Amino acid sequence: VNSGPCWGAIGCGGICTSPKACGVHLSSLNPAQHKDFVAAVIWFLQRDLLVQLHVFIYFNIQRPPSAGPVTEADLAVWEACTTPPPLLPYEQAYIDKLPDNQHTQLLKRLHPYFRGRHAVEEIMWQERLTRDALFGLLNRYRNILVRCRRPAGDPDQTDDFGVSGLGF
């Protein structure tokens, strides 16, 4: 019975300890260990033991006290919208106060994607953006746009990894 790849050559600790791109792990290995590493990755993939993490983006605009608590009606309106989810009134007010320039225009155009339901790769493909353009926007508005790494899937459903929406 094949119990898996040769762990002695690469050690499981190099693969299992933290989420990193395979290229990062591979570059830290001696070239003679590359074959064993690839075999280990294939073995993990065949058993669904490796998961690809994606970057998702969330608006994180502070709800002002004057807006009151979030009500069931607020949630129902937001959840009922499939595309694009609307900006909440306080989010719209925040964005309306930003100076009108190309960055703000891009932020307004991309806002439907900033609810944690679209991976950055999808956003770039749908909107024909370069990684530099999207990450430039994220860096410019890092005070209101939060990046989160998680497996793909519905952010409102807990999956086998215990990931659930924003609560992880």
Solvent accessible surface area in square Angstrom, and as a share of the most:
residue,aa,sasa,rsa
1,V,196,1.13
2,N,118,0.60
3,S,95,0.61
4,G,17,0.17
5,P,18,0.11
6,C,75,0.45
7,W,76,0.27
8,G,78,0.75
9,A,34,0.26
10,I,20,0.10
11,G,29,0.28
12,C,56,0.34
13,G,43,0.41
14,G,41,0.39
15,I,16,0.08
16,C,72,0.43
17,T,102,0.59
18,S,42,0.27
19,P,94,0.59
20,K,110,0.47
21,A,64,0.50
22,C,65,0.39
23,G,48,0.46
24,V,80,0.46
25,H,20,0.09
26,L,52,0.26
27,S,92,0.59
28,S,90,0.58
29,L,35,0.18
30,N,86,0.44
31,P,106,0.67
32,A,87,0.67
33,Q,52,0.23
34,H,61,0.27
35,K,168,0.71
36,D,39,0.20
37,F,7,0.03
38,V,71,0.41
39,A,44,0.34
40,A,0,0.00
41,V,19,0.11
42,I,86,0.43
43,W,49,0.17
44,F,19,0.08
45,L,99,0.49
46,Q,128,0.57
47,R,107,0.39
48,D,121,0.63
49,L,101,0.50
50,L,58,0.29
51,V,57,0.33
52,Q,129,0.57
53,L,60,0.30
54,H,35,0.16
55,V,23,0.13
56,F,8,0.03
57,I,0,0.00
58,Y,16,0.06
59,F,19,0.08
60,N,81,0.42
61,I,17,0.08
62,Q,154,0.68
63,R,61,0.22
64,P,47,0.29
65,P,135,0.85
66,S,110,0.71
67,A,42,0.32
68,G,28,0.27
69,P,112,0.71
70,V,79,0.46
71,T,67,0.39
72,E,141,0.63
73,A,68,0.53
74,D,47,0.24
75,L,75,0.37
76,A,59,0.46
77,V,93,0.53
78,W,54,0.19
79,E,113,0.51
80,A,80,0.62
81,C,50,0.30
82,T,121,0.70
83,T,107,0.62
84,P,76,0.48
85,P,13,0.08
86,P,47,0.29
87,L,25,0.13
88,L,39,0.19
89,P,111,0.70
90,Y,36,0.14
91,E,6,0.03
92,Q,67,0.30
93,A,48,0.37
94,Y,73,0.28
95,I,0,0.00
96,D,86,0.45
97,K,170,0.72
98,L,37,0.18
99,P,93,0.59
100,D,112,0.58
101,N,56,0.29
102,Q,137,0.61
103,H,51,0.23
104,T,1,0.00
105,Q,88,0.39
106,L,31,0.16
107,L,0,0.00
108,K,70,0.30
109,R,120,0.44
110,L,0,0.00
111,H,31,0.14
112,P,27,0.17
113,Y,29,0.11
114,F,0,0.00
115,R,24,0.09
116,G,0,0.00
117,R,100,0.37
118,H,39,0.18
119,A,14,0.11
120,V,1,0.01
121,E,78,0.35
122,E,66,0.30
123,I,0,0.00
124,M,26,0.12
125,W,187,0.66
126,Q,88,0.39
127,E,43,0.19
128,R,221,0.81
129,L,30,0.15
130,T,89,0.52
131,R,120,0.44
132,D,122,0.63
133,A,41,0.32
134,L,0,0.00
135,F,39,0.16
136,G,37,0.36
137,L,3,0.02
138,L,1,0.01
139,N,70,0.36
140,R,135,0.49
141,Y,19,0.07
142,R,174,0.63
143,N,103,0.53
144,I,6,0.03
145,L,7,0.03
146,V,60,0.34
147,R,102,0.37
148,C,18,0.11
149,R,143,0.52
150,R,5,0.02
151,P,14,0.09
152,A,63,0.49
153,G,51,0.49
154,D,70,0.37
155,P,10,0.06
156,D,82,0.42
157,Q,116,0.51
158,T,89,0.52
159,D,58,0.30
160,D,143,0.74
161,F,114,0.48
162,G,49,0.47
163,V,19,0.11
164,S,45,0.29
165,G,12,0.12
166,L,124,0.62
167,G,75,0.72
168,F,121,0.50
